[in-house]
Amino acid sequence: MSVDAMRIETFVVETADRLDRVIAARCPELSRSAAQRLIEAGHVQVNGMPIQRPAHRVRPGDRITVHIPPPEPMDLTPEPIPLDILYEDADVLVIHKPAGMVVHPGAGHASGTLIHAVLAHCPDLKGVGGVLRPGLVHRLDKETSGVLLIAKHEQAYHFLQAQFKARTVRKVYDALVIGHPPPEGLIEAPIARDPRHRQRMAVVPTGRPARTRYRVVHTYEGRWGRYALLEVYPETGRTHQIRVHLAYVGYPVVGDPVYGRRTALPCPRLFLHARSITVRLPSRPEPVTFEAPLPADLAGVLELLENAQASAEESGGRSALPAHSSKTTTLSS
């Protein structure tokens, strides 16, 4: 690749630190590992001298030049991957996305994504709303299962996207969390890229506003510990919002390898499921709700908790009761 094809970023260091960490902080599109690869490939200079050690210490006043190659073209060749289709008409495709499937191509995921599968089902989708994310009006994390909408043409894409921007789309998630939170709550805390760990999100005072409501459906207590099943209603759509917010107030999602903590409870993955979405369609005047049932792997976790709870009650332990309350607890930064 020629140097002419690269984008050049130049800046002056303000605080002493590792070279890779400084670059990742100043170039938001680069993760720390990506910065390390650029350094090792000879694409970084400090005060005009090539440096190939990511751990090199830079000092205030040092001038850093980074040559950033253009992103590699993604292969959007349709792939015949099975889809669990909940609904389809001439305007939209509603899919139950399985856990473990990446939604769209990106670094490290050039094939095998949901978009590759959708293109095999709808060949005319290419270019709708964008080249790399055709038809995609919202996203789900890789390990999150549940309802996902795809627009099949430009008019439908803009019709749906306008509702997401206006926050008139109602989304409901099922989440199992560690501990027993207040029966109902509103979490208001701004979210942005974690300044220390660029591949994570965090509650940051200068972040974008984010609001998440929840309601406790059931609490569990037994041999596996204390847990609560929540209905979660995100009112904004920040990256990892539900996971970040629930961890921030002390009740992380079970099975979350990034924001959670280990427990004795056997859980095969992140216990977060996009159960339903309510939206207006171009072909219908009234809002429509689409639902995806709780997958068997997550239902099995609840069965474990229910059995443990029943055993505790039979042996005289404390019982866990469904939580109902009209009081809302506001948790904010």
Disulfide bonds with the S-S distance in Angstrom:
none
